[in-house]
Amino acid sequence: MTSRRAEAYGRVMRALEGPDGESLLPAEVQSIREATDSLFFCEDLDSDDAAREAADQIADLAVDLVESGRWSEEAAEQLVSDVLACGPVAFAG
């Protein structure tokens, strides 16, 4: 683990507890938490299919949140960025 990844994890958890998080459905919160955990505990993306799947799912969820009008594009982009930053360097953006 790195401090960069731990800080990103904290940002995701704060987002879930903040105003934007209030508009999430329970299944969406669970999906974000699972994606974040999967990436946070991932050591090697090349051998971790679950982490790669989590990254795809979080991107899809962000699109859905923006298209539904529940989240701004900026908030959704920040969420994706923070979730991906929980993973190995290859995902940090």
C-alpha positions as CSV (number, residue, x, y, z in Angstrom):
1,M,0.0,0.0,0.0
2,T,1.0,3.6,-0.5
3,S,-0.1,6.8,1.1
4,R,-1.4,7.9,-2.3
5,R,-3.7,4.9,-2.5
6,A,-4.8,5.3,1.2
7,E,-5.6,9.0,0.6
8,A,-7.7,8.2,-2.5
9,Y,-9.5,5.5,-0.5
10,G,-10.4,8.1,2.1
11,R,-11.7,10.6,-0.6
12,V,-14.0,7.9,-1.9
13,M,-15.4,7.1,1.5
14,R,-15.9,10.8,2.2
15,A,-17.7,11.2,-1.2
16,L,-20.1,8.4,-0.2
17,E,-20.9,10.1,3.1
18,G,-21.3,13.6,1.5
19,P,-24.1,15.3,-0.3
20,D,-23.5,13.4,-3.6
21,G,-23.6,10.1,-1.7
22,E,-27.1,10.8,-0.6
23,S,-28.4,10.5,-4.1
24,L,-26.9,7.0,-4.5
25,L,-29.0,3.8,-4.3
26,P,-27.8,1.2,-1.8
27,A,-26.7,-1.0,-4.6
28,E,-24.6,1.8,-6.1
29,V,-22.9,2.5,-2.8
30,Q,-22.2,-1.2,-2.5
31,S,-20.8,-1.3,-6.0
32,I,-18.5,1.7,-5.4
33,R,-17.3,0.2,-2.1
34,E,-16.6,-3.1,-3.7
35,A,-14.7,-1.5,-6.6
36,T,-12.7,0.6,-4.3
37,D,-11.8,-2.3,-2.1
38,S,-10.9,-4.5,-5.1
39,L,-8.5,-1.9,-6.5
40,F,-7.1,-0.9,-3.1
41,F,-6.1,-4.5,-2.3
42,C,-4.9,-5.2,-5.8
43,E,-1.2,-5.7,-6.3
44,D,-1.0,-6.5,-10.0
45,L,-3.6,-5.5,-12.5
46,D,-2.3,-8.0,-15.1
47,S,-3.3,-10.9,-12.8
48,D,-6.3,-9.5,-11.0
49,D,-9.4,-9.8,-13.2
50,A,-11.7,-8.6,-10.3
51,A,-9.8,-5.3,-10.1
52,R,-10.0,-4.7,-13.9
53,E,-13.7,-5.5,-13.8
54,A,-14.1,-3.1,-10.9
55,A,-12.5,-0.3,-12.9
56,D,-14.9,-0.9,-15.8
57,Q,-17.9,-1.0,-13.5
58,I,-17.1,2.3,-11.8
59,A,-16.7,4.0,-15.1
60,D,-20.1,2.7,-16.2
61,L,-21.7,3.7,-13.0
62,A,-20.3,7.3,-13.3
63,V,-21.9,7.6,-16.8
64,D,-25.2,6.4,-15.4
65,L,-25.1,8.9,-12.5
66,V,-24.4,11.8,-14.9
67,E,-27.0,10.7,-17.5
68,S,-29.6,10.4,-14.8
69,G,-28.9,13.9,-13.6
70,R,-28.1,12.8,-10.1
71,W,-24.4,13.8,-10.2
72,S,-22.6,16.5,-12.1
73,E,-20.0,15.4,-14.6
74,E,-17.3,16.9,-12.4
75,A,-18.3,14.9,-9.4
76,A,-18.6,11.7,-11.4
77,E,-15.1,12.3,-12.9
78,Q,-13.7,12.9,-9.5
79,L,-15.2,9.7,-8.1
80,V,-13.8,7.7,-11.0
81,S,-10.4,9.3,-10.6
82,D,-10.4,8.7,-6.8
83,V,-11.5,5.0,-7.2
84,L,-8.9,4.3,-9.8
85,A,-6.2,6.1,-7.7
86,C,-6.9,3.4,-5.1
87,G,-5.3,0.8,-7.4
88,P,-1.8,0.2,-8.6
89,V,0.0,3.0,-10.5
90,A,-1.2,1.8,-13.9
91,F,-4.7,3.1,-13.0
92,A,-3.7,6.3,-11.2
93,G,-4.7,9.2,-13.3
